[in-house]
Amino acid sequence: MRTARLRKSRWRVDRESPNQRMKLTGAAILVSRDMKSLQRPGDRERSSAEINCMLPVFKLLTPIDALKAPGSIIESEPHEKAAGATVHVYEIDSGRVLLTAWNGLLHEVIYQTPMEFEDESHRRNEMLFKHYGEGHEWNELLDNGFGKTYRRADMQRYSLWSYAMDFNTFGTMAFHEVKW
């Protein structure tokens, strides 16, 4: 199965590995690796819950009414910077996911799903960048010491990764221009 790796500040599909696999399961990404490939000398044994992460994924620009709720809704409120946009916050097993609807369509997804281990965070990011890249590469634009900003090669999507908080944002450039 192909996996994505960060190389030269670009996310892209570039190799195969028998120890990694990705499945799109309904509206979720399942990321897992075999136990031996995750252990380094001196590491403690990790449970399967620590190795696997299940995240809901979405297709941007989908009508918001057509989306299946990814978990328990916590709140829905107007976006603080974009008039007419609404942020729906859901509790999921690994944290929270925020879906922003604007003009009736999904324009932004924020994953507040920090991982305990760096390799887990890296795997999650690989899978999310691959999904939201939709076959396009991501170009790193800025590292501000708190996180990194990316644009998809076709300039239709943006991404923010806060490595300080380990949160990910994926959205449309049309919405990005409105909210900033």
Residue pairs with C-beta under 8 A, 6 or more apart in sequence:
1 16
1 17
1 20
1 21
1 22
2 13
2 15
2 16
2 22
3 13
3 15
3 16
3 17
3 20
3 22
3 126
3 130
4 11
4 12
4 13
4 14
4 126
4 127
4 129
4 130
4 133
5 11
5 12
5 14
5 15
5 126
6 122
6 125
6 126
7 14
9 139
9 140
10 137
10 138
10 139
10 140
11 125
11 126
11 129
11 130
11 133
11 137
11 138
11 150
12 133
12 137
12 138
13 130
19 33
19 34
19 36
19 37
20 31
20 32
20 33
20 37
20 123
21 32
21 33
22 29
22 30
22 31
22 127
22 130
23 29
23 30
24 57
24 131
25 54
27 56
27 57
27 58
27 68
27 70
28 54
28 55
28 56
28 57
29 54
29 55
29 57
29 127
29 128
29 131
30 52
30 53
30 54
31 52
31 53
31 55
31 123
31 124
31 126
31 127
32 51
32 52
33 51
33 123
35 45
35 46
35 51
38 46
38 51
38 119
39 45
39 46
46 117
50 116
50 117
50 120
51 120
53 94
53 113
53 115
53 120
53 123
53 124
54 93
54 94
55 92
55 94
55 97
55 111
55 113
55 124
55 127
55 128
56 70
56 71
56 92
56 97
57 128
57 131
57 132
58 67
58 99
58 106
58 109
59 106
60 105
60 106
60 107
60 108
60 109
60 132
60 157
60 170
60 171
60 172
61 105
61 106
61 107
61 172
62 105
62 106
63 104
63 105
63 106
64 88
64 99
64 101
64 104
64 105
64 106
65 104
67 99
67 106
69 90
70 90
70 92
70 97
70 99
71 90
71 91
71 92
71 93
71 97
72 90
72 91
73 88
73 89
73 90
74 89
74 90
74 91
74 96
75 88
75 89
76 86
76 87
76 88
76 89
77 86
77 87
78 85
78 86
78 87
79 85
79 86
79 87
79 100
79 102
79 179
81 179
81 180
82 100
82 102
82 175
82 178
82 179
83 178
84 102
84 103
85 100
85 101
85 102
85 107
85 175
85 178
85 179
86 100
86 101
86 102
87 98
87 99
87 100
88 98
88 99
88 100
88 101
89 96
89 97
89 98
90 96
90 97
90 98
90 99
92 113
94 113
95 111
95 112
95 113
95 114
96 112
96 113
97 109
97 110
97 111
97 112
97 113
98 108
98 109
98 110
98 112
99 106
99 108
99 109
100 106
100 107
100 108
100 109
100 110
100 171
100 175
101 107
102 108
102 175
102 178
107 171
107 172
107 174
107 175
108 169
108 170
108 171
108 172
108 175
109 132
109 169
109 170
109 171
110 167
110 168
110 169
111 124
111 128
111 167
111 168
111 169
112 165
112 167
113 124
113 166
113 167
113 168
114 121
114 165
114 166
114 167
115 121
115 124
115 166
121 166
124 168
125 161
125 168
128 168
128 170
129 138
129 150
129 159
132 152
132 157
132 159
132 170
133 152
133 157
134 152
136 152
136 153
136 154
136 157
137 152
137 153
138 150
138 151
138 152
138 153
138 159
139 150
139 151
139 152
139 153
140 148
140 149
140 150
141 149
141 150
141 151
142 148
142 149
146 162
146 163
146 164
147 160
147 161
147 162
147 163
147 164
147 165
148 160
148 161
148 163
149 158
149 159
149 160
150 158
150 159
150 160
150 161
151 157
151 158
151 159
151 173
152 158
152 159
155 173
156 172
156 173
157 170
157 171
157 172
157 173
158 169
158 170
158 171
158 172
158 173
158 176
159 168
159 169
159 170
159 171
160 167
160 168
160 169
161 167
161 168
161 169
162 168
